[in-house]
Each structure stands twice: as structure tokens, then as C-alpha cells.
Amino acid sequence: MTQEKHILGGLYGSLVGDALGVPVEFASREKRKLDPVIGMRGHGTHGQPAGTWSDDGSLLLCSAESLVEKGFDLQDMGERFLQWFELGHWAAHGLVFDIGNATRQSLLRIRHGIPAIEAGGREPYDNGNGSLMRILPVALANLHQDEITFISRIAQASAITHGHVRSQMACVFHGLVVRELMQEATPQTALQKAQQIFQQLYSDNEELGTFRDLLRPDLASQPEIHIHSGGYVMETLTASLWCLLTTDNFSDCVLKTVNLGDDTDTTGCVAGGLAGVVYGLDAIPAEWRLALPRQKDLRELFAKFERSLSLW
């Protein structure tokens, strides 16, 4: 599989996973067992047409666009997030219908002149999944950087909306997995290598204990009842990786993730991005990908993003 297919799989997969989760966001796991998501559906929680991505997809697209047009520029990235919040930039239908509290507060700070790098909340309660959901383009854009730069840029990009070290570390962990997957590692091997590097990087960090579930060698064998899927960054990352490890194709991975219930759009977005990187663009069902709005805009942005990788 070409690198392009892995990259496009990750970008489109994120949007598809997000869109699968939007109509059932906040519904319980028990409800999903009675009425499982098996494909794109519309309306539901937010009353949106089938294929609509949420704030997750919009901010991921803003990140990709910023990287294409300005390189790694945190202020530009943060200002594009603000354009989405105020004007619907990269919203699926020009409408902002969902935003996390931490992201909202950080964007209000940027509006009032706080530099983007300082805008994200840094308290323990600021560890929602709002930076993890949009971090994939940053990881992909910096794959060829040295390790210090790779890690630093991911952490800084997180800090625009989520500045607590735990959120930054979660985004770095995700980036380490993506880097291994882009080298054609299997999900289990990618996780093992990421775990080793992560523990070396943060061996003296008091937050390392927070990652104990992600650092388990037997994560894949954990029962579903131990896998939570709320808006906490650690839950989202753990659930997404667990679904990737316990399935063997794109469709099963994202459907399993969405049917965990609760914060379905974000877990779907993160898992969809990871599964898209693993299985590639062609593994995403065409009817799901074609249900996404703004097809021409997506093709143009992703083509520019893929071409620009050689410049970084």
C-alpha cells in the first residue's frame, strides 16, 4: 500500500468515524446494544443529515489546512479554530452545533488576544478529548522530524485547547502509535513500540501512572466492561486503541467504537483515523466516504496536504 493511501485513509477515516457517531452521541452503551449502528444514519442527537462530521472533524480539517498553508504555526492554527467557532469554517454544513467546554474557553481566550500556545486550560479538569480528536494531521505532517521535534510539536498543538500535561502526553502517545503504523507495523506491534518509547520519554513524569491502562501489555484482552468511552482523554484514547486491537478491518473497528456509546463522535473520529492509517483509503466503504459533504473541498485539501508532506 502506498503512503498516500495510508494518509488519505487516516484523514477520511477520521471524518467517517466522526460522522457515524454524530447521530448517537451521548446515548448509552445499553441503547446501542438494542439499536446498534451498522452504517450512516442521519438526524438523532444533533438533527444533522447523514454524513455530517462534528467539531472533531472541523478542527482536524482546520489543522490540516493550517499545516498546508503556513507549516507549523500555532497562532495560525488557533486562529483557524476560532474561524470555525465564529464563522463555521470547515463545518460540514457551515453550522457549529457541538463544542467542548475546554475548547470553547480556549477559543474565547484567543479571541481576547491570548497567544494560541497559552490558550489551552491547564487544570486537571481540562483533560477532555478535544485536542486528541484533531491531532492526527500534526503527527502525519511531522513523521520525518527528529523525535524531539516530533514530540514537541504534537504537545504544543495540543496546548492550543488542552494545555494540561496529561492531554499533551495523550496526544504524544497517539502520535507514537501513528508513526509506527505508518511504517506498516501491525496495531499490536505499533502499540508495543509506542509503549516502550513513551515510558522512556516520561519515566520521571508524575503523570505516567495515569497511563497505566494504556501501558498494559494485555490491553487487547481486556473485557468490554473495562473499556469506557466518555469525553475524558484517557478513555477516548484507550477505547480507540482497544477497538483497533480487537478488530481486523476498518468497518468493524469504527462500528465497534461507536457502539460503545457515550462520546461516540470523538471515539469514532480517533479510532477511524487509526484504522484508516492501518487499512488505507480503499478499506473505507465507499458509501460511507461519499456520504460526507463538501467532497470537492475535501479532495482538494487532502491532495494539498499529501503533496506538502515532502516539504516538511
Secondary structure, 3 states (H helix, E strand, C coil): CCHHHHHHHHHHHHHHHHHHHHHHCCCCHHHHHHCCCCCCCCEHHHCECCCCCCHHHHHHHHHHHHHHHHCCCHHHHHHHHHHHHHHCCCCCCCCCCCCCHHHHHHHHHHHCCCCHHHCCECCHHHCECCCHHHCHHHHHHCCCCCHHHHHHHHHHHHHCCECCHHHHHHHHHHHHHHHHHCCCCCHHHHHHHHHHHHHHHCCCCHHHHHHCCCCCCCHHHCCHHHCCCCCEHHHHHHHHHHHHHCCCCHHHHHHHHHCCCCCHHHHHHHHHHHHHHHHCHHHCCHHHHHCCCCHHHHHHHHHHHHHHHHHC
